Amino acid sequence: MNHRSEEFMKMVERTTILLKDRLDIPEGYTVFYTSSATECWEIIAQSLVVKESVHVFNGSFGEKWYDYTRKLKPDAKARPFDCQSELNPDDLDFSGAELICVTQNETSNGTQLSHDIMGALRRKNPKVLIAADATSSMAGIALDFSQADCWFASVQKCFGLPAGLAVMVCSPAAIARMGSIAERQHYNSMTVLKEMMDKWQTPCTPNVLAIYLLMRVLKKSKSIDRVSEKLEVRSAAWARFFGGSKRLSLLISNPAVRSGTVIAVKADEALVTKVKADARRHGFLLGEGYGALKKETFRIANFPALKRKEVQKLMRFLIPYL
Ligand SMILES: *Cc1c(COP(=O)(O)O)cnc(C)c1O
């Protein structure tokens, strides 16, 4: 499909309408199609910040976002916090910040910022824009999009699609900031993306097939509240499963900060190596531990595309290692 054609524009419009409907995205928000979450990190640094963004993170993905941003905007600030404890927005001073960057679901360690914390962050900082990386939670859990101004996710996690596409969802306040900065130095400047999206197009040739597949998957998917309920039941089952184990335990001991879509499991290094190798022989591909946690953890996806039978099979496989 030619990406300047009438058919393409209709498809992008249809995909956007479906995305907003299924994920409960406010009508006034703008959806952009990019190639990856990493690209979204750069677009945000280029187009929504003049000087200073503040990055609040407890794991590798949030830190990487900060590192990429720092290369473009050297005044970016880091506010790391402990992955076992709940973030308290009262403790954080954002004066001088133009943008707060949070990782709503930190895939590297299996933590998330709850609905309540995201809400408190918003209430305490009504004048500051908030960007939220929801790469491994969007389309899996019910997000309240009004709690931030710029959400993004690539589609290879909870959307259950092949890699090579990401969606970025922006509030009217984010679009206003974009307009006042009016940055257009890059092919993927948000200003340029917006001008093209006003015609249901993108500046460069996008991953047309992936947008089509996204449309087809959204058409078949249930509302996010139902998807979310299913995943909650499953993550509770995983917590019970590892709760009774002597050798494998959940990396995150505080249930209040645990992710609903990524289950990080901790064990001694030898056992992690053995479980991963045995799993592979049985046809399961467990997520590697990430970054500093590589050797003593592995991760299990609690993504919507996984079927009940597949999850049960994985549980049966893991029983001897508990
Ligand atoms: C996977 C992931 C990314 C990177 O996504 P890409 O599509 O590889 O750019 C960024 N942030 C989080 C939280 C992720 O889980």
The ligand as an SDF file (V2000), in Angstrom:
LIG
                    3D

 15 15  0  0  0  0  0  0  0  0999 V2000
   11.1470   -2.8060   25.3860 C   0  0  0  0  0  0  0  0  0  0  0  0
   11.1900   -1.4880   26.0370 C   0  0  0  0  0  0  0  0  0  0  0  0
   11.7570   -0.3580   25.4280 C   0  0  0  0  0  0  0  0  0  0  0  0
   12.4640   -0.4140   24.1010 C   0  0  0  0  0  0  0  0  0  0  0  0
   11.5900   -0.6620   23.0750 O   0  0  0  0  0  0  0  0  0  0  0  0
   12.1410   -0.6150   21.5570 P   0  0  0  0  0  0  0  0  0  0  0  0
   10.9400   -0.9560   20.7580 O   0  0  0  0  0  0  0  0  0  0  0  0
   13.2430   -1.6260   21.4720 O   0  0  0  0  0  0  0  0  0  0  0  0
   12.6530    0.7470   21.3090 O   0  0  0  0  0  0  0  0  0  0  0  0
   11.6960    0.8490   26.0860 C   0  0  0  0  0  0  0  0  0  0  0  0
   11.1240    0.9680   27.2940 N   0  0  0  0  0  0  0  0  0  0  0  0
   10.5740   -0.0880   27.9140 C   0  0  0  0  0  0  0  0  0  0  0  0
    9.9560    0.0990   29.2500 C   0  0  0  0  0  0  0  0  0  0  0  0
   10.5820   -1.3420   27.3070 C   0  0  0  0  0  0  0  0  0  0  0  0
   10.0370   -2.4000   27.9290 O   0  0  0  0  0  0  0  0  0  0  0  0
  1  2  1  0
  2  3  1  0
  2 14  2  0
  3  4  1  0
  3 10  2  0
  4  5  1  0
  5  6  1  0
  6  7  2  0
  6  8  1  0
  6  9  1  0
 10 11  1  0
 11 12  2  0
 12 13  1  0
 12 14  1  0
 14 15  1  0
M  END
$$$$
